């Protein structure tokens, strides 16, 4: 059996305890849709601004970034 709950954004804070409770039940699987992870418009604007003002010196080689990420674990 599948049950779908549509929770409006304005009610999400009220629904979080319910969602966490449902996740704790061993006999249920809780899946959240990609819609739950929308990027706010203000965040997109910040990233777009950083991309516009980026210079070659702003970037790090992937090998260096990967090494830094491994050390943070």
C-alpha positions in Angstrom: 0.0 0.0 0.0 1.2 3.5 -0.8 0.0 6.7 1.0 1.0 10.1 -0.3 0.9 13.2 1.9 1.0 16.6 0.4 2.1 19.1 3.0 2.1 22.8 2.0 5.3 24.8 2.7 3.5 27.0 5.3 2.7 23.8 7.3 6.0 22.1 7.0 7.3 23.2 10.4 4.2 21.8 12.1 4.5 18.5 10.1 8.2 17.9 10.9 7.5 16.0 14.1 5.0 13.8 12.3 7.5 13.1 9.5 10.2 12.2 12.0 7.9 9.9 13.8 6.9 8.1 10.6 10.6 7.7 9.7 11.2 6.1 13.1 8.7 3.3 12.4 10.5 0.2 11.1 7.7 -1.0 8.9 7.4 2.3 6.9 9.6 3.8 4.3 9.4 7.6 4.0 10.4 9.2 0.7 10.5 12.9 0.1 10.1 14.3 -3.3 12.7 16.6 -5.0 10.2 19.4 -4.5 11.1 19.4 -0.8 14.6 20.6 -1.7 13.9 23.8 -3.7 16.6 26.4 -3.7 15.4 29.8 -2.5 15.5 32.6 -5.0 17.9 34.7 -2.8 20.3 31.8 -2.8 20.3 31.5 -6.6 21.0 35.2 -6.9 24.0 34.9 -4.6 25.4 32.0 -6.6 24.8 33.8 -9.9 26.6 36.9 -8.6 29.6 34.8 -7.5 29.7 33.1 -11.0 29.6 36.5 -12.7 32.5 37.9 -10.6 34.6 34.8 -10.6 38.1 34.9 -11.9 40.5 32.1 -12.8 42.2 32.7 -9.4 38.9 32.0 -7.7 39.0 28.3 -8.6 40.9 25.5 -6.9 42.1 22.3 -8.7 39.7 19.4 -8.1 42.6 17.3 -6.8 43.2 19.8 -4.0 39.5 20.2 -3.1 39.1 16.4 -3.1 42.0 16.0 -0.7 40.6 18.7 1.6 37.2 17.0 1.7 38.8 13.6 2.6 40.6 15.2 5.5 37.4 16.7 7.0 35.8 13.3 7.5 
